[in-house]
Amino acid sequence: MIEQLGNGLLLGLIVAIASVSLSLLYGVTRIVNFAHGEIIALGAVLALFFSSSPSSNFLYLDRYSPLGSSFIVSSIVSIFLCGIFGAILELCLFRPLRRYNYGNVAVLVITIGLSIFLRHIYLLFASARPASYPLDLQKRQDYFGVQLTPRNVQVLIIGSLVMILVGLFLSYTKTGKAMRAVRDSSELASVSGINSDYIITLTWIFSSMLAGFTGIIQGVINNVRWNMGFLILLLIFAGSILGGIGTSFGAMFGGFIIGMLVQLSVGLSFMDGHTEAKNAIALALMIIILLIRPQGIFGSKERIS
Amino acid sequence: MKKYKKYVVAAALLIISFGYIFISNETGVARIFVNLLTFAGIYGLAAIGINVHFGWTGLLNFGHAAFMGIGAYTTILLIPHALGREGVVVENGLPLPLAVILGMLAAALLGLLLGLPTLRLRGDYLAIVTIAAAEIFRLLIRDFEDITGGVYGVIQFSDSLQNMRPNFITNLATSIDVSSSQLWVGIITWTLIICVLIILSRLQKSPWGRALRAVREDEDAVRALGKNAVWLKLQSFMLGASIGGLSGILLAFNYGTLQSSTFVPVLTFYIWAALILGGVGSLGGPALGAVIFWVIISGTDSLAEFFFDNANGQQLAGVRFVFVGILIMFTMIFTPSGILGKKEELLLEIK
């Protein structure tokens, strides 16, 4: 079990960041976004598109590697493109839906359609085989008893920094406070002079950039696949619900627990030969949480009624 | 006149769809028709199950694949079959009708198990839980190879159904040059759809059916009148689940093999697309939607050929699903009540 600790930390971090972005978006817009996993995958696929050598067979397109195959530059550009994509989604799809008062069931079904659409667009442009970024292979080393590669450690540090920054942003900046105000009550926020349309657009951008970042670190740690978004989406839902959907720090905590649990359960003795079933454990935990405390660990009761 | 408008639209769409198939295929039209209508019937039956959940009661079930799967696995494992990598033959089994009833009961039982903790919660939570439960189910089926055959699946079970095939069906199949076993599955499917629709139309008009619609419209009012709203929702969930189980059994017989990969989440989304297209809440809408859905799907294959030279399976599937996504989005945005649905019968707001 202890040998899985390193992987557990990494997956916990990924699910935690993704859960914050999903949960914030849900809190502010009330959209259960089934297409969130596809925004995560978009970050990973774009970074691969910009950074990989033309000989890699993941993408069918002929590429000229406009960014000189620098992985860091490609990642940053991809994250910003994800933000732009989020803004486009809000402006061209979700804002009109809000204007015409589409019910949230209709919007939920539309996000499912959007998710299927985007995922298979990736499949058409990329091959079904998983691909990796052009980074050199590294050996695992011992860090305080945890087995990690040096790059994994870098990812852990950067990821933790991002999480702290997100926390500071939401707690102390004016925009972050406005987001939380709209989340708690959009009417009260409007009364106090907050432009909720503007805040919702900012939330889409912010949440999509976080999602894109998650996709890239997921791609660095494992690999890039066309359907990686859907695979991780259910874990994110489980994390958000465990911590309390709509909360930020709760979702962070819940996501981390879910990610750790999924990896650590691989080491359990009764899981021998059932590696695929590890996701089932996280999902089962989510159902149990809904049974005993549906608002999640940190959620407030009025959110679920 | 306005009342009949949607039926005119439905008939026109059907004629255009079938006309398209006649024009686009010179040879083997009968074979294509039987294949398409059999699949459409099975998906339509599954969509009728979701319609009981969503259209009648307002429950968001996105885990229909699990109900279909548990129905199929229960039934198939109870009749004579061969299992797994080695193909271990199990010769003894229950008679098919009994096994089918047990399969539907198993699906209803899963509905009860899933519904008990979640039906008290708001609708979007039910959507997440059902999709998660369907994934748990699929992963367990896949991993526990000793019982379910795992990725190798279950084979050689079709005889139980095909032995019942009357001779005239076989003769008909040979005379129009189609697969006799698929024709038989198709005929059974559409017969069952008609039976299920007759039963459902009676249920819909019964006090019980009206109580279900009242739950969808205003749960508190139902409670105030002394009805147990959660129990009503559970009953609806179990009824829809068992219809899903039945369609899963038919799907297994249509494929001739049973594998966990059949019951991926995408199967549920296909069925939702058929349901939304046909019209949520209407009786025959899901079946009609499934037929039109399958015609559109078969149309995308020629589109894939247009975009890619010698499209491979992956590209065909990609184009197909891109269209399923667009279909779901556009139907929901522009005509949320589908072809046959009524706008006032559609629940679009989670309460």
Interface residues (C-beta under 8 A of the other chain):
Chain A: V32 L97 Y102 G103 N104 V105 A106 L108 V109 I110 I112 G113 L114 S115 I116 F117 L118 R119 H120 I121 L123 L124 S127 A128 F230 L234 F237 A238 I241 G273 H274 E276 A277 N279 A280 L283 A284 M286 I287 L290 L291 P294 I304 S305
Chain B: L60 F62 P117 T118 R120 L121 R122 G123 D124 Y125 A127 I128 V129 I131 A132 A133 E135 I136 L139 L140 R142 D143 F144 P265 V266 F269 W272 A273 I276 Q314 Q315 A317 G318 V319 R320 F321 V322 V324 G325 I326 L327 I328 M329 F330 M332 I333 P336 L347 L348 E349 I350
